[in-house]
């Protein structure tokens, strides 16, 4: 017999699924005073660019309002919030690099202080994300999580997942790659993943300070494009970029200050924004997958209403007993496909 839930149903959105030989001072039009406030032109953008002489492609991302919207409904421990911001920036970077027609997510599961981290960016440039910490952390009974990925525990799993829509009558296409957690930082872990999975030299910097998030990704083009020491030269310039500068500047300004002597080609900008894909129809499909006895039990426990709360956007969906009855009568005629992420 199923137990009657004593609290509102919550939608579960998670899946789980060497330094250069010489020091190079980058040529800048002027030095950056990092004590100044952020550049007023900074905005939520993904910028793709090419450094043709060096044979390097890149993506830069900046999240201001998007990041604020992602976190305004929850209070996270500082390390958890920073990891979420970096994961969101990474998801936006990877959609600018990979062929994504649907959505790309960065997902982390562990048994320690952080239980679940999920950040998603769609082909349309919409982002959402959440972090769940252990009950002991949430209640203050144990120390907050560490930013060091190696402290997540032996059972921790980090994955990049691409979900593209179905073509014709085919099933939706889903690809997933597992990222080794043998580095302390998220960007270092992703660098190692791309080096091993694609055999292409990659540099990645992710940053989040609680108010904004940003990222920069560089990758050598396949083949022999570019001069012989191009990636080494670009990597040395990349090493002069600090997290504070990445966060303070708009993507185009980051590219200009680092690589203006490389004559970068800007390939296109995409606006980024927060959005959630939850809907009443998706919630109804989720309820049908639970079965009528469990949903009716939630109605009884909720004093006449089942309440479903979306953790991403805060939207609440309510179903009384009559609505549940109609839902399952309709489902008996045509059962919807079991949902994935709502």
TORKOL-4160 file (C-alpha; in steps of 0.2 Angstrom, whole numbers, padded with zeros to 4 digits, m for minus):
342
<pt num="1" X="0000" Y="0000" Z="0000"/>
<pt num="2" X="0007" Y="0017" Z="m0004"/>
<pt num="3" X="0009" Y="0029" Z="0010"/>
<pt num="4" X="0000" Y="0046" Z="0010"/>
<pt num="5" X="0011" Y="0060" Z="0007"/>
<pt num="6" X="0011" Y="0073" Z="0021"/>
<pt num="7" X="0018" Y="0088" Z="0010"/>
<pt num="8" X="0016" Y="0095" Z="m0007"/>
<pt num="9" X="0023" Y="0086" Z="m0022"/>
<pt num="10" X="0039" Y="0093" Z="m0028"/>
<pt num="11" X="0045" Y="0091" Z="m0046"/>
<pt num="12" X="0061" Y="0082" Z="m0047"/>
<pt num="13" X="0070" Y="0090" Z="m0061"/>
<pt num="14" X="0088" Y="0082" Z="m0060"/>
<pt num="15" X="0093" Y="0069" Z="m0073"/>
<pt num="16" X="0107" Y="0056" Z="m0067"/>
<pt num="17" X="0106" Y="0053" Z="m0075"/>
<pt num="18" X="0256" Y="0114" Z="m0093"/>
<pt num="19" X="0261" Y="0132" Z="m0090"/>
<pt num="20" X="0269" Y="0140" Z="m0106"/>
<pt num="21" X="0288" Y="0140" Z="m0107"/>
<pt num="22" X="0289" Y="0159" Z="m0107"/>
<pt num="23" X="0279" Y="0173" Z="m0098"/>
<pt num="24" X="0269" Y="0184" Z="m0110"/>
<pt num="25" X="0262" Y="0201" Z="m0105"/>
<pt num="26" X="0246" Y="0203" Z="m0116"/>
<pt num="27" X="0246" Y="0220" Z="m0125"/>
<pt num="28" X="0232" Y="0230" Z="m0119"/>
<pt num="29" X="0226" Y="0247" Z="m0124"/>
<pt num="30" X="0226" Y="0251" Z="m0105"/>
<pt num="31" X="0227" Y="0242" Z="m0089"/>
<pt num="32" X="0211" Y="0237" Z="m0080"/>
<pt num="33" X="0207" Y="0245" Z="m0063"/>
<pt num="34" X="0198" Y="0230" Z="m0055"/>
<pt num="35" X="0192" Y="0242" Z="m0040"/>
<pt num="36" X="0180" Y="0250" Z="m0052"/>
<pt num="37" X="0162" Y="0244" Z="m0054"/>
<pt num="38" X="0157" Y="0232" Z="m0068"/>
<pt num="39" X="0157" Y="0238" Z="m0085"/>
<pt num="40" X="0140" Y="0246" Z="m0088"/>
<pt num="41" X="0138" Y="0238" Z="m0105"/>
<pt num="42" X="0139" Y="0221" Z="m0097"/>
<pt num="43" X="0124" Y="0211" Z="m0102"/>
<pt num="44" X="0118" Y="0193" Z="m0103"/>
<pt num="45" X="0126" Y="0186" Z="m0119"/>
<pt num="46" X="0135" Y="0172" Z="m0127"/>
<pt num="47" X="0148" Y="0177" Z="m0140"/>
<pt num="48" X="0156" Y="0165" Z="m0152"/>
<pt num="49" X="0173" Y="0171" Z="m0160"/>
<pt num="50" X="0187" Y="0165" Z="m0170"/>
<pt num="51" X="0206" Y="0168" Z="m0169"/>
<pt num="52" X="0211" Y="0163" Z="m0187"/>
<pt num="53" X="0229" Y="0165" Z="m0187"/>
<pt num="54" X="0231" Y="0154" Z="m0172"/>
<pt num="55" X="0218" Y="0141" Z="m0177"/>
<pt num="56" X="0208" Y="0144" Z="m0162"/>
<pt num="57" X="0189" Y="0145" Z="m0159"/>
<pt num="58" X="0181" Y="0152" Z="m0143"/>
<pt num="59" X="0165" Y="0156" Z="m0134"/>
<pt num="60" X="0163" Y="0169" Z="m0120"/>
<pt num="61" X="0148" Y="0171" Z="m0109"/>
<pt num="62" X="0141" Y="0183" Z="m0096"/>
<pt num="63" X="0126" Y="0181" Z="m0085"/>
<pt num="64" X="0119" Y="0196" Z="m0074"/>
<pt num="65" X="0100" Y="0197" Z="m0074"/>
<pt num="66" X="0099" Y="0179" Z="m0079"/>
<pt num="67" X="0109" Y="0173" Z="m0064"/>
<pt num="68" X="0099" Y="0185" Z="m0052"/>
<pt num="69" X="0083" Y="0177" Z="m0059"/>
<pt num="70" X="0090" Y="0159" Z="m0056"/>
<pt num="71" X="0094" Y="0162" Z="m0038"/>
<pt num="72" X="0081" Y="0174" Z="m0032"/>
<pt num="73" X="0069" Y="0160" Z="m0025"/>
<pt num="74" X="0082" Y="0151" Z="m0015"/>
<pt num="75" X="0096" Y="0154" Z="m0003"/>
<pt num="76" X="0111" Y="0143" Z="m0006"/>
<pt num="77" X="0128" Y="0141" Z="0004"/>
<pt num="78" X="0141" Y="0152" Z="m0005"/>
<pt num="79" X="0151" Y="0137" Z="m0012"/>
<pt num="80" X="0135" Y="0129" Z="m0019"/>
<pt num="81" X="0129" Y="0145" Z="m0027"/>
<pt num="82" X="0146" Y="0148" Z="m0035"/>
<pt num="83" X="0147" Y="0130" Z="m0042"/>
<pt num="84" X="0129" Y="0133" Z="m0049"/>
<pt num="85" X="0134" Y="0149" Z="m0057"/>
<pt num="86" X="0150" Y="0141" Z="m0065"/>
<pt num="87" X="0139" Y="0127" Z="m0071"/>
<pt num="88" X="0126" Y="0139" Z="m0079"/>
<pt num="89" X="0140" Y="0148" Z="m0087"/>
<pt num="90" X="0148" Y="0131" Z="m0093"/>
<pt num="91" X="0131" Y="0126" Z="m0100"/>
<pt num="92" X="0129" Y="0142" Z="m0110"/>
<pt num="93" X="0147" Y="0140" Z="m0116"/>
<pt num="94" X="0145" Y="0123" Z="m0122"/>
<pt num="95" X="0129" Y="0127" Z="m0132"/>
<pt num="96" X="0139" Y="0139" Z="m0142"/>
<pt num="97" X="0152" Y="0126" Z="m0146"/>
<pt num="98" X="0142" Y="0110" Z="m0148"/>
<pt num="99" X="0128" Y="0106" Z="m0160"/>
<pt num="100" X="0113" Y="0109" Z="m0149"/>
<pt num="101" X="0095" Y="0110" Z="m0156"/>
<pt num="102" X="0086" Y="0107" Z="m0140"/>
<pt num="103" X="0095" Y="0109" Z="m0123"/>
<pt num="104" X="0111" Y="0105" Z="m0114"/>
<pt num="105" X="0113" Y="0102" Z="m0096"/>
<pt num="106" X="0127" Y="0100" Z="m0083"/>
<pt num="107" X="0122" Y="0088" Z="m0069"/>
<pt num="108" X="0130" Y="0084" Z="m0053"/>
<pt num="109" X="0125" Y="0070" Z="m0041"/>
<pt num="110" X="0134" Y="0066" Z="m0024"/>
<pt num="111" X="0130" Y="0059" Z="m0007"/>
<pt num="112" X="0139" Y="0073" Z="0003"/>
<pt num="113" X="0135" Y="0091" Z="0007"/>
<pt num="114" X="0129" Y="0094" Z="m0011"/>
<pt num="115" X="0116" Y="0081" Z="m0017"/>
<pt num="116" X="0111" Y="0088" Z="m0034"/>
<pt num="117" X="0116" Y="0102" Z="m0045"/>
<pt num="118" X="0108" Y="0105" Z="m0062"/>
<pt num="119" X="0111" Y="0119" Z="m0074"/>
<pt num="120" X="0103" Y="0120" Z="m0092"/>
<pt num="121" X="0104" Y="0131" Z="m0107"/>
<pt num="122" X="0093" Y="0129" Z="m0122"/>
<pt num="123" X="0097" Y="0132" Z="m0141"/>
<pt num="124" X="0085" Y="0148" Z="m0139"/>
<pt num="125" X="0097" Y="0155" Z="m0125"/>
<pt num="126" X="0086" Y="0151" Z="m0110"/>
<pt num="127" X="0094" Y="0145" Z="m0094"/>
<pt num="128" X="0088" Y="0138" Z="m0077"/>
<pt num="129" X="0096" Y="0129" Z="m0063"/>
<pt num="130" X="0095" Y="0123" Z="m0045"/>
<pt num="131" X="0106" Y="0115" Z="m0031"/>
<pt num="132" X="0100" Y="0104" Z="m0018"/>
<pt num="133" X="0111" Y="0102" Z="m0002"/>
<pt num="134" X="0109" Y="0088" Z="0011"/>
<pt num="135" X="0096" Y="0090" Z="0025"/>
<pt num="136" X="0111" Y="0092" Z="0038"/>
<pt num="137" X="0118" Y="0107" Z="0028"/>
<pt num="138" X="0101" Y="0115" Z="0026"/>
<pt num="139" X="0097" Y="0113" Z="0045"/>
<pt num="140" X="0115" Y="0120" Z="0050"/>
<pt num="141" X="0119" Y="0103" Z="0058"/>
<pt num="142" X="0135" Y="0101" Z="0047"/>
<pt num="143" X="0147" Y="0112" Z="0038"/>
<pt num="144" X="0142" Y="0120" Z="0022"/>
<pt num="145" X="0149" Y="0112" Z="0006"/>
<pt num="146" X="0167" Y="0115" Z="m0001"/>
<pt num="147" X="0170" Y="0121" Z="m0018"/>
<pt num="148" X="0183" Y="0107" Z="m0021"/>
<pt num="149" X="0176" Y="0094" Z="m0032"/>
<pt num="150" X="0187" Y="0081" Z="m0024"/>
<pt num="151" X="0177" Y="0084" Z="m0008"/>
<pt num="152" X="0161" Y="0078" Z="m0015"/>
<pt num="153" X="0163" Y="0060" Z="m0011"/>
<pt num="154" X="0168" Y="0044" Z="m0021"/>
<pt num="155" X="0150" Y="0042" Z="m0027"/>
<pt num="156" X="0149" Y="0059" Z="m0035"/>
<pt num="157" X="0145" Y="0059" Z="m0054"/>
<pt num="158" X="0146" Y="0074" Z="m0066"/>
<pt num="159" X="0139" Y="0073" Z="m0083"/>
<pt num="160" X="0136" Y="0084" Z="m0098"/>
<pt num="161" X="0119" Y="0079" Z="m0107"/>
<pt num="162" X="0113" Y="0085" Z="m0124"/>
<pt num="163" X="0095" Y="0082" Z="m0129"/>
<pt num="164" X="0090" Y="0086" Z="m0146"/>
<pt num="165" X="0072" Y="0085" Z="m0153"/>
<pt num="166" X="0065" Y="0071" Z="m0163"/>
<pt num="167" X="0067" Y="0071" Z="m0182"/>
<pt num="168" X="0051" Y="0065" Z="m0190"/>
<pt num="169" X="0045" Y="0049" Z="m0182"/>
<pt num="170" X="0061" Y="0045" Z="m0173"/>
<pt num="171" X="0064" Y="0046" Z="m0154"/>
<pt num="172" X="0072" Y="0062" Z="m0147"/>
<pt num="173" X="0091" Y="0061" Z="m0148"/>
<pt num="174" X="0101" Y="0061" Z="m0131"/>
<pt num="175" X="0119" Y="0061" Z="m0128"/>
<pt num="176" X="0128" Y="0060" Z="m0112"/>
<pt num="177" X="0147" Y="0061" Z="m0107"/>
<pt num="178" X="0153" Y="0058" Z="m0089"/>
<pt num="179" X="0166" Y="0070" Z="m0083"/>
<pt num="180" X="0180" Y="0064" Z="m0071"/>
<pt num="181" X="0181" Y="0072" Z="m0054"/>
<pt num="182" X="0199" Y="0072" Z="m0052"/>
<pt num="183" X="0202" Y="0091" Z="m0052"/>
<pt num="184" X="0198" Y="0103" Z="m0039"/>
<pt num="185" X="0189" Y="0116" Z="m0050"/>
<pt num="186" X="0174" Y="0114" Z="m0062"/>
<pt num="187" X="0183" Y="0122" Z="m0076"/>
<pt num="188" X="0198" Y="0111" Z="m0074"/>
<pt num="189" X="0187" Y="0095" Z="m0074"/>
<pt num="190" X="0179" Y="0101" Z="m0090"/>
<pt num="191" X="0196" Y="0105" Z="m0098"/>
<pt num="192" X="0201" Y="0087" Z="m0095"/>
<pt num="193" X="0185" Y="0080" Z="m0102"/>
<pt num="194" X="0187" Y="0089" Z="m0118"/>
<pt num="195" X="0205" Y="0085" Z="m0120"/>
<pt num="196" X="0202" Y="0066" Z="m0117"/>
<pt num="197" X="0185" Y="0065" Z="m0126"/>
<pt num="198" X="0189" Y="0075" Z="m0142"/>
<pt num="199" X="0208" Y="0075" Z="m0142"/>
<pt num="200" X="0208" Y="0094" Z="m0144"/>
<pt num="201" X="0218" Y="0106" Z="m0133"/>
<pt num="202" X="0205" Y="0116" Z="m0123"/>
<pt num="203" X="0206" Y="0130" Z="m0111"/>
<pt num="204" X="0192" Y="0135" Z="m0099"/>
<pt num="205" X="0189" Y="0148" Z="m0086"/>
<pt num="206" X="0173" Y="0149" Z="m0076"/>
<pt num="207" X="0169" Y="0162" Z="m0062"/>
<pt num="208" X="0154" Y="0167" Z="m0051"/>
<pt num="209" X="0155" Y="0179" Z="m0037"/>
<pt num="210" X="0137" Y="0177" Z="m0030"/>
<pt num="211" X="0130" Y="0192" Z="m0041"/>
<pt num="212" X="0135" Y="0187" Z="m0058"/>
<pt num="213" X="0143" Y="0172" Z="m0068"/>
<pt num="214" X="0154" Y="0171" Z="m0083"/>
<pt num="215" X="0165" Y="0160" Z="m0093"/>
<pt num="216" X="0178" Y="0159" Z="m0107"/>
<pt num="217" X="0182" Y="0143" Z="m0118"/>
<pt num="218" X="0195" Y="0141" Z="m0131"/>
<pt num="219" X="0198" Y="0126" Z="m0142"/>
<pt num="220" X="0211" Y="0122" Z="m0155"/>
<pt num="221" X="0202" Y="0119" Z="m0172"/>
<pt num="222" X="0204" Y="0102" Z="m0179"/>
<pt num="223" X="0217" Y="0098" Z="m0191"/>
<pt num="224" X="0232" Y="0109" Z="m0195"/>
<pt num="225" X="0224" Y="0126" Z="m0196"/>
<pt num="226" X="0233" Y="0140" Z="m0188"/>
<pt num="227" X="0252" Y="0143" Z="m0186"/>
<pt num="228" X="0263" Y="0131" Z="m0176"/>
<pt num="229" X="0263" Y="0139" Z="m0159"/>
<pt num="230" X="0246" Y="0147" Z="m0161"/>
<pt num="231" X="0237" Y="0138" Z="m0147"/>
<pt num="232" X="0252" Y="0140" Z="m0135"/>
<pt num="233" X="0252" Y="0159" Z="m0139"/>
<pt num="234" X="0234" Y="0161" Z="m0136"/>
<pt num="235" X="0235" Y="0150" Z="m0120"/>
<pt num="236" X="0248" Y="0162" Z="m0113"/>
<pt num="237" X="0237" Y="0176" Z="m0116"/>
<pt num="238" X="0222" Y="0167" Z="m0108"/>
<pt num="239" X="0233" Y="0164" Z="m0092"/>
<pt num="240" X="0233" Y="0183" Z="m0089"/>
<pt num="241" X="0215" Y="0184" Z="m0087"/>
<pt num="242" X="0209" Y="0184" Z="m0069"/>
<pt num="243" X="0191" Y="0179" Z="m0063"/>
<pt num="244" X="0188" Y="0196" Z="m0057"/>
<pt num="245" X="0191" Y="0203" Z="m0074"/>
<pt num="246" X="0181" Y="0190" Z="m0083"/>
<pt num="247" X="0166" Y="0194" Z="m0072"/>
<pt num="248" X="0168" Y="0213" Z="m0073"/>
<pt num="249" X="0168" Y="0214" Z="m0092"/>
<pt num="250" X="0156" Y="0211" Z="m0106"/>
<pt num="251" X="0161" Y="0196" Z="m0118"/>
<pt num="252" X="0166" Y="0207" Z="m0133"/>
<pt num="253" X="0177" Y="0217" Z="m0121"/>
<pt num="254" X="0185" Y="0202" Z="m0114"/>
<pt num="255" X="0189" Y="0196" Z="m0132"/>
<pt num="256" X="0196" Y="0213" Z="m0137"/>
<pt num="257" X="0207" Y="0215" Z="m0121"/>
<pt num="258" X="0215" Y="0198" Z="m0123"/>
<pt num="259" X="0216" Y="0195" Z="m0141"/>
<pt num="260" X="0215" Y="0212" Z="m0151"/>
<pt num="261" X="0232" Y="0209" Z="m0159"/>
<pt num="262" X="0226" Y="0192" Z="m0165"/>
<pt num="263" X="0212" Y="0201" Z="m0176"/>
<pt num="264" X="0198" Y="0191" Z="m0169"/>
<pt num="265" X="0183" Y="0188" Z="m0180"/>
<pt num="266" X="0166" Y="0189" Z="m0170"/>
<pt num="267" X="0155" Y="0176" Z="m0176"/>
<pt num="268" X="0139" Y="0181" Z="m0168"/>
<pt num="269" X="0130" Y="0185" Z="m0151"/>
<pt num="270" X="0115" Y="0177" Z="m0143"/>
<pt num="271" X="0105" Y="0185" Z="m0129"/>
<pt num="272" X="0103" Y="0174" Z="m0114"/>
<pt num="273" X="0089" Y="0175" Z="m0101"/>
<pt num="274" X="0081" Y="0165" Z="m0087"/>
<pt num="275" X="0066" Y="0154" Z="m0092"/>
<pt num="276" X="0057" Y="0138" Z="m0086"/>
<pt num="277" X="0049" Y="0125" Z="m0097"/>
<pt num="278" X="0037" Y="0119" Z="m0084"/>
<pt num="279" X="0019" Y="0120" Z="m0089"/>
<pt num="280" X="0002" Y="0113" Z="m0083"/>
<pt num="281" X="0002" Y="0100" Z="m0097"/>
<pt num="282" X="0019" Y="0094" Z="m0092"/>
<pt num="283" X="0014" Y="0093" Z="m0074"/>
<pt num="284" X="m0001" Y="0083" Z="m0079"/>
<pt num="285" X="0010" Y="0071" Z="m0088"/>
<pt num="286" X="0020" Y="0069" Z="m0072"/>
<pt num="287" X="0005" Y="0066" Z="m0061"/>
<pt num="288" X="m0001" Y="0053" Z="m0073"/>
<pt num="289" X="0015" Y="0044" Z="m0072"/>
<pt num="290" X="0014" Y="0043" Z="m0053"/>
<pt num="291" X="m0003" Y="0034" Z="m0054"/>
<pt num="292" X="m0021" Y="0039" Z="m0048"/>
<pt num="293" X="m0020" Y="0032" Z="m0030"/>
<pt num="294" X="m0004" Y="0042" Z="m0026"/>
<pt num="295" X="m0011" Y="0058" Z="m0033"/>
<pt num="296" X="m0028" Y="0056" Z="m0024"/>
<pt num="297" X="m0018" Y="0053" Z="m0008"/>
<pt num="298" X="m0009" Y="0069" Z="m0011"/>
<pt num="299" X="m0026" Y="0078" Z="m0013"/>
<pt num="300" X="m0032" Y="0070" Z="0003"/>
<pt num="301" X="m0016" Y="0075" Z="0012"/>
<pt num="302" X="m0017" Y="0093" Z="0005"/>
<pt num="303" X="m0035" Y="0095" Z="0012"/>
<pt num="304" X="m0043" Y="0094" Z="m0005"/>
<pt num="305" X="m0029" Y="0100" Z="m0016"/>
<pt num="306" X="m0013" Y="0092" Z="m0023"/>
<pt num="307" X="0000" Y="0106" Z="m0024"/>
<pt num="308" X="0015" Y="0104" Z="m0036"/>
<pt num="309" X="0029" Y="0117" Z="m0034"/>
<pt num="310" X="0042" Y="0120" Z="m0048"/>
<pt num="311" X="0059" Y="0122" Z="m0040"/>
<pt num="312" X="0066" Y="0132" Z="m0054"/>
<pt num="313" X="0053" Y="0146" Z="m0056"/>
<pt num="314" X="0042" Y="0145" Z="m0040"/>
<pt num="315" X="0026" Y="0142" Z="m0050"/>
<pt num="316" X="0013" Y="0132" Z="m0040"/>
<pt num="317" X="0000" Y="0121" Z="m0049"/>
<pt num="318" X="m0015" Y="0115" Z="m0039"/>
<pt num="319" X="m0027" Y="0100" Z="m0043"/>
<pt num="320" X="m0042" Y="0096" Z="m0033"/>
<pt num="321" X="m0051" Y="0079" Z="m0033"/>
<pt num="322" X="m0062" Y="0083" Z="m0048"/>
<pt num="323" X="m0047" Y="0089" Z="m0058"/>
<pt num="324" X="m0038" Y="0073" Z="m0054"/>
<pt num="325" X="m0053" Y="0062" Z="m0059"/>
<pt num="326" X="m0054" Y="0071" Z="m0076"/>
<pt num="327" X="m0036" Y="0070" Z="m0079"/>
<pt num="328" X="m0035" Y="0051" Z="m0076"/>
<pt num="329" X="m0051" Y="0048" Z="m0086"/>
<pt num="330" X="m0043" Y="0057" Z="m0101"/>
<pt num="331" X="m0027" Y="0048" Z="m0098"/>
<pt num="332" X="m0036" Y="0031" Z="m0099"/>
<pt num="333" X="m0040" Y="0035" Z="m0117"/>
<pt num="334" X="m0023" Y="0041" Z="m0122"/>
<pt num="335" X="m0009" Y="0040" Z="m0110"/>
<pt num="336" X="0004" Y="0053" Z="m0112"/>
<pt num="337" X="0023" Y="0048" Z="m0113"/>
<pt num="338" X="0031" Y="0048" Z="m0097"/>
<pt num="339" X="0040" Y="0065" Z="m0095"/>
<pt num="340" X="0059" Y="0068" Z="m0093"/>
<pt num="341" X="0064" Y="0085" Z="m0086"/>
<pt num="342" X="0049" Y="0096" Z="m0083"/>
